[in-house]
């Protein structure tokens, strides 16, 4: 019983912390380009050069977090249902 209570409390704490993080910072770094907005290419000499723009984040380097996206979808659905 104590283990179940501890697991429930820890799960609620993690969920609350992630909700606060999504509220304070709804956008995170893009996982594909690591927040740079483009890929890095190297020429034959080994010198780093700017590559193509990231298609996933449209060269912004930012992406919307999953929790914030779910919140936006639920808010839109709620507003559409109460009209």
SEGUGU-466323 format. One record per atom (N, C-alpha, C): residue in one letter; chain; x, y, z; residue number from 1. Coordinates in nm, 2 decimals. Example, Ala and Ser with C-alpha at 12.3 -4.5 7.8 and 13.67 -1.06 7.14 Angstrom:
SEGUGU-466323
('A', 'A', (1.32, -0.57, 0.78), 1)
('A', 'A', (1.23, -0.45, 0.78), 1)
('A', 'A', (1.32, -0.33, 0.78), 1)
('S', 'A', (1.28, -0.22, 0.71), 2)
('S', 'A', (1.37, -0.11, 0.71), 2)
('S', 'A', (1.29, 0.00, 0.79), 2)
***
This chain:
SEGUGU-466323
('X', 'A', (0.08, -0.12, 0.00), 1)
('X', 'A', (0.00, 0.00, 0.00), 1)
('X', 'A', (0.09, 0.13, 0.00), 1)
('X', 'A', (0.19, 0.12, 0.08), 2)
('X', 'A', (0.28, 0.24, 0.08), 2)
('X', 'A', (0.35, 0.26, -0.05), 2)
('X', 'A', (0.39, 0.15, -0.12), 3)
('X', 'A', (0.46, 0.16, -0.25), 3)
('X', 'A', (0.36, 0.22, -0.35), 3)
('X', 'A', (0.24, 0.18, -0.35), 4)
('X', 'A', (0.14, 0.24, -0.44), 4)
('X', 'A', (0.12, 0.38, -0.42), 4)
('X', 'A', (0.11, 0.43, -0.29), 5)
('X', 'A', (0.09, 0.57, -0.26), 5)
('X', 'A', (0.21, 0.65, -0.30), 5)
('X', 'A', (0.33, 0.59, -0.28), 6)
('X', 'A', (0.45, 0.66, -0.32), 6)
('X', 'A', (0.46, 0.68, -0.47), 6)
('X', 'A', (0.43, 0.57, -0.55), 7)
('X', 'A', (0.43, 0.58, -0.69), 7)
('X', 'A', (0.33, 0.68, -0.74), 7)
('X', 'A', (0.21, 0.68, -0.68), 8)
('X', 'A', (0.11, 0.78, -0.72), 8)
('X', 'A', (0.15, 0.92, -0.70), 8)
('X', 'A', (0.21, 0.95, -0.58), 9)
('X', 'A', (0.25, 1.08, -0.55), 9)
('X', 'A', (0.36, 1.13, -0.64), 9)
('X', 'A', (0.46, 1.04, -0.67), 10)
('X', 'A', (0.57, 1.07, -0.76), 10)
('X', 'A', (0.52, 1.10, -0.90), 10)
('X', 'A', (0.42, 1.02, -0.95), 11)
('X', 'A', (0.37, 1.04, -1.08), 11)
('X', 'A', (0.29, 1.18, -1.09), 11)
('X', 'A', (0.22, 1.21, -0.98), 12)
('X', 'A', (0.15, 1.34, -0.98), 12)
('X', 'A', (0.25, 1.46, -0.97), 12)
('X', 'A', (0.36, 1.44, -0.90), 13)
('X', 'A', (0.46, 1.54, -0.89), 13)
('X', 'A', (0.53, 1.56, -1.03), 13)
('X', 'A', (0.56, 1.46, -1.10), 14)
('X', 'A', (0.63, 1.47, -1.23), 14)
('X', 'A', (0.53, 1.53, -1.33), 14)
('X', 'A', (0.40, 1.50, -1.32), 15)
('X', 'A', (0.30, 1.56, -1.41), 15)
('X', 'A', (0.29, 1.70, -1.38), 15)
('X', 'A', (0.28, 1.74, -1.26), 16)
('X', 'A', (0.27, 1.88, -1.22), 16)
('X', 'A', (0.39, 1.96, -1.27), 16)
('X', 'A', (0.51, 1.91, -1.25), 17)
('X', 'A', (0.63, 1.98, -1.29), 17)
('X', 'A', (0.64, 2.00, -1.44), 17)
('X', 'A', (0.60, 1.89, -1.52), 18)
('X', 'A', (0.59, 1.91, -1.66), 18)
('X', 'A', (0.49, 2.01, -1.71), 18)
('X', 'A', (0.38, 2.01, -1.64), 19)
('X', 'A', (0.27, 2.11, -1.67), 19)
('X', 'A', (0.32, 2.25, -1.65), 19)
('X', 'A', (0.39, 2.27, -1.54), 20)
('X', 'A', (0.45, 2.41, -1.51), 20)
('X', 'A', (0.55, 2.44, -1.62), 20)
('X', 'A', (0.63, 2.34, -1.66), 21)
('X', 'A', (0.74, 2.37, -1.76), 21)
('X', 'A', (0.67, 2.41, -1.89), 21)
('X', 'A', (0.56, 2.34, -1.93), 22)
('X', 'A', (0.49, 2.37, -2.05), 22)
('X', 'A', (0.43, 2.51, -2.05), 22)
('X', 'A', (0.38, 2.55, -1.93), 23)
('X', 'A', (0.32, 2.68, -1.91), 23)
('X', 'A', (0.42, 2.79, -1.92), 23)
('X', 'A', (0.54, 2.77, -1.86), 24)
('X', 'A', (0.64, 2.87, -1.85), 24)
('X', 'A', (0.72, 2.88, -1.99), 24)
('X', 'A', (0.75, 2.77, -2.05), 25)
('X', 'A', (0.82, 2.76, -2.17), 25)
('X', 'A', (0.76, 2.67, -2.27), 25)
('X', 'A', (0.66, 2.71, -2.34), 26)
('X', 'A', (0.58, 2.62, -2.43), 26)
('X', 'A', (0.66, 2.57, -2.55), 26)
('X', 'A', (0.78, 2.63, -2.58), 27)
('X', 'A', (0.86, 2.59, -2.69), 27)
('X', 'A', (0.99, 2.54, -2.65), 27)
('X', 'A', (1.03, 2.43, -2.70), 28)
('X', 'A', (1.16, 2.37, -2.67), 28)
('X', 'A', (1.25, 2.36, -2.80), 28)
('X', 'A', (1.38, 2.32, -2.78), 29)
('X', 'A', (1.46, 2.31, -2.89), 29)
('X', 'A', (1.42, 2.20, -2.98), 29)
('X', 'A', (1.44, 2.21, -3.11), 30)
('X', 'A', (1.41, 2.11, -3.21), 30)
('X', 'A', (1.50, 1.99, -3.19), 30)
('X', 'A', (1.45, 1.87, -3.19), 31)
('X', 'A', (1.54, 1.76, -3.17), 31)
('X', 'A', (1.61, 1.72, -3.30), 31)
('X', 'A', (1.57, 1.76, -3.41), 32)
('X', 'A', (1.64, 1.72, -3.53), 32)
('X', 'A', (1.76, 1.80, -3.56), 32)
('X', 'A', (1.75, 1.93, -3.53), 33)
('X', 'A', (1.86, 2.02, -3.56), 33)
('X', 'A', (1.93, 2.07, -3.43), 33)
('X', 'A', (1.89, 2.02, -3.32), 34)
('X', 'A', (1.94, 2.06, -3.19), 34)
('X', 'A', (1.93, 2.21, -3.16), 34)
('X', 'A', (1.82, 2.27, -3.21), 35)
('X', 'A', (1.79, 2.41, -3.19), 35)
('X', 'A', (1.87, 2.51, -3.27), 35)
('X', 'A', (1.94, 2.46, -3.37), 36)
('X', 'A', (2.02, 2.55, -3.45), 36)
('X', 'A', (1.94, 2.61, -3.57), 36)
('X', 'A', (1.84, 2.53, -3.62), 37)
('X', 'A', (1.76, 2.58, -3.73), 37)
('X', 'A', (1.81, 2.53, -3.86), 37)
('X', 'A', (1.93, 2.46, -3.86), 38)
('X', 'A', (1.99, 2.41, -3.99), 38)
('X', 'A', (2.08, 2.30, -3.95), 38)
('X', 'A', (2.12, 2.22, -4.05), 39)
('X', 'A', (2.22, 2.12, -4.02), 39)
('X', 'A', (2.36, 2.17, -4.05), 39)
('X', 'A', (2.46, 2.11, -3.99), 40)
('X', 'A', (2.59, 2.15, -4.01), 40)
('X', 'A', (2.66, 2.05, -4.11), 40)
('X', 'A', (2.71, 2.10, -4.22), 41)
('X', 'A', (2.79, 2.02, -4.31), 41)
('X', 'A', (2.94, 2.05, -4.30), 41)
('X', 'A', (3.02, 1.96, -4.35), 42)
('X', 'A', (3.16, 1.98, -4.35), 42)
('X', 'A', (3.21, 1.97, -4.49), 42)
('X', 'A', (3.30, 2.06, -4.53), 43)
('X', 'A', (3.36, 2.05, -4.66), 43)
('X', 'A', (3.47, 1.95, -4.66), 43)
('X', 'A', (3.54, 1.94, -4.77), 44)
('X', 'A', (3.64, 1.84, -4.79), 44)
('X', 'A', (3.76, 1.86, -4.69), 44)
('X', 'A', (3.78, 1.99, -4.65), 45)
('X', 'A', (3.89, 2.02, -4.56), 45)
('X', 'A', (3.86, 2.00, -4.42), 45)
('X', 'A', (3.73, 1.98, -4.39), 46)
('X', 'A', (3.68, 1.95, -4.25), 46)
('X', 'A', (3.63, 2.08, -4.19), 46)
('X', 'A', (3.61, 2.19, -4.27), 47)
('X', 'A', (3.56, 2.31, -4.21), 47)
('X', 'A', (3.41, 2.30, -4.21), 47)
('X', 'A', (3.35, 2.35, -4.09), 48)
('X', 'A', (3.21, 2.34, -4.08), 48)
('X', 'A', (3.14, 2.45, -4.16), 48)
('X', 'A', (3.03, 2.42, -4.22), 49)
('X', 'A', (2.95, 2.51, -4.30), 49)
('X', 'A', (2.81, 2.49, -4.27), 49)
('X', 'A', (2.73, 2.60, -4.30), 50)
('X', 'A', (2.59, 2.59, -4.28), 50)
('X', 'A', (2.53, 2.50, -4.39), 50)
('X', 'A', (2.44, 2.41, -4.34), 51)
('X', 'A', (2.37, 2.32, -4.44), 51)
('X', 'A', (2.23, 2.37, -4.47), 51)
('X', 'A', (2.15, 2.28, -4.51), 52)
('X', 'A', (2.01, 2.31, -4.54), 52)
('X', 'A', (1.93, 2.35, -4.42), 52)
('X', 'A', (1.82, 2.43, -4.44), 53)
('X', 'A', (1.73, 2.47, -4.33), 53)
('X', 'A', (1.66, 2.34, -4.28), 53)
('X', 'A', (1.63, 2.34, -4.15), 54)
('X', 'A', (1.56, 2.23, -4.09), 54)
('X', 'A', (1.41, 2.23, -4.14), 54)
('X', 'A', (1.36, 2.12, -4.19), 55)
('X', 'A', (1.22, 2.12, -4.24), 55)
('X', 'A', (1.13, 2.10, -4.12), 55)
('X', 'A', (1.17, 2.04, -4.02), 56)
('X', 'A', (1.08, 2.01, -3.90), 56)
('X', 'A', (1.04, 2.13, -3.83), 56)
('X', 'A', (1.14, 2.22, -3.80), 57)
('X', 'A', (1.10, 2.35, -3.73), 57)
('X', 'A', (1.10, 2.47, -3.82), 57)
('X', 'A', (1.11, 2.45, -3.95), 58)
('X', 'A', (1.11, 2.56, -4.05), 58)
('X', 'A', (1.21, 2.66, -4.02), 58)
('X', 'A', (1.33, 2.62, -3.98), 59)
('X', 'A', (1.45, 2.70, -3.96), 59)
('X', 'A', (1.44, 2.79, -3.84), 59)
('X', 'A', (1.35, 2.77, -3.75), 60)
('X', 'A', (1.34, 2.85, -3.63), 60)
('X', 'A', (1.42, 2.79, -3.51), 60)
('X', 'A', (1.44, 2.66, -3.51), 61)
('X', 'A', (1.52, 2.60, -3.40), 61)
('X', 'A', (1.43, 2.57, -3.29), 61)
('X', 'A', (1.30, 2.60, -3.29), 62)
('X', 'A', (1.21, 2.57, -3.18), 62)
('X', 'A', (1.10, 2.48, -3.23), 62)
('X', 'A', (1.04, 2.41, -3.13), 63)
('X', 'A', (0.93, 2.32, -3.16), 63)
('X', 'A', (0.83, 2.33, -3.04), 63)
('X', 'A', (0.71, 2.31, -3.06), 64)
('X', 'A', (0.61, 2.31, -2.95), 64)
('X', 'A', (0.62, 2.18, -2.87), 64)
('X', 'A', (0.61, 2.19, -2.74), 65)
('X', 'A', (0.62, 2.08, -2.65), 65)
('X', 'A', (0.49, 1.99, -2.67), 65)
('X', 'A', (0.51, 1.86, -2.64), 66)
('X', 'A', (0.39, 1.77, -2.65), 66)
('X', 'A', (0.28, 1.81, -2.56), 66)
('X', 'A', (0.31, 1.84, -2.44), 67)
('X', 'A', (0.21, 1.88, -2.34), 67)
('X', 'A', (0.14, 2.00, -2.38), 67)
('X', 'A', (0.21, 2.10, -2.43), 68)
('X', 'A', (0.15, 2.23, -2.48), 68)
('X', 'A', (0.06, 2.20, -2.60), 68)
('X', 'A', (0.10, 2.11, -2.69), 69)
('X', 'A', (0.02, 2.08, -2.80), 69)
('X', 'A', (-0.11, 2.01, -2.76), 69)
('X', 'A', (-0.10, 1.92, -2.67), 70)
('X', 'A', (-0.22, 1.85, -2.62), 70)
('X', 'A', (-0.32, 1.96, -2.55), 70)
('X', 'A', (-0.26, 2.05, -2.48), 71)
('X', 'A', (-0.34, 2.15, -2.41), 71)
('X', 'A', (-0.41, 2.24, -2.52), 71)
('X', 'A', (-0.34, 2.28, -2.62), 72)
('X', 'A', (-0.39, 2.36, -2.73), 72)
('X', 'A', (-0.51, 2.29, -2.80), 72)
('X', 'A', (-0.49, 2.16, -2.83), 73)
('X', 'A', (-0.59, 2.08, -2.90), 73)
('X', 'A', (-0.72, 2.07, -2.81), 73)
('X', 'A', (-0.70, 2.04, -2.68), 74)
('X', 'A', (-0.81, 2.02, -2.59), 74)
('X', 'A', (-0.88, 2.16, -2.57), 74)
('X', 'A', (-0.81, 2.27, -2.57), 75)
('X', 'A', (-0.88, 2.40, -2.56), 75)
('X', 'A', (-0.96, 2.43, -2.68), 75)
('X', 'A', (-0.90, 2.40, -2.80), 76)
('X', 'A', (-0.97, 2.43, -2.92), 76)
('X', 'A', (-1.10, 2.34, -2.93), 76)
('X', 'A', (-1.09, 2.21, -2.89), 77)
('X', 'A', (-1.20, 2.12, -2.90), 77)
('X', 'A', (-1.31, 2.17, -2.80), 77)
('X', 'A', (-1.27, 2.22, -2.68), 78)
('X', 'A', (-1.37, 2.27, -2.58), 78)
('X', 'A', (-1.44, 2.39, -2.64), 78)
('X', 'A', (-1.36, 2.48, -2.70), 79)
('X', 'A', (-1.42, 2.61, -2.75), 79)
('X', 'A', (-1.52, 2.58, -2.86), 79)
('X', 'A', (-1.48, 2.48, -2.95), 80)
('X', 'A', (-1.57, 2.44, -3.06), 80)
('X', 'A', (-1.70, 2.38, -3.01), 80)
('X', 'A', (-1.69, 2.31, -2.90), 81)
('X', 'A', (-1.81, 2.24, -2.85), 81)
('X', 'A', (-1.90, 2.33, -2.77), 81)
('X', 'A', (-1.85, 2.44, -2.72), 82)
('X', 'A', (-1.94, 2.53, -2.64), 82)
('X', 'A', (-1.99, 2.65, -2.72), 82)
('X', 'A', (-1.97, 2.65, -2.85), 83)
('X', 'A', (-2.02, 2.76, -2.93), 83)
('X', 'A', (-2.17, 2.73, -2.97), 83)
***
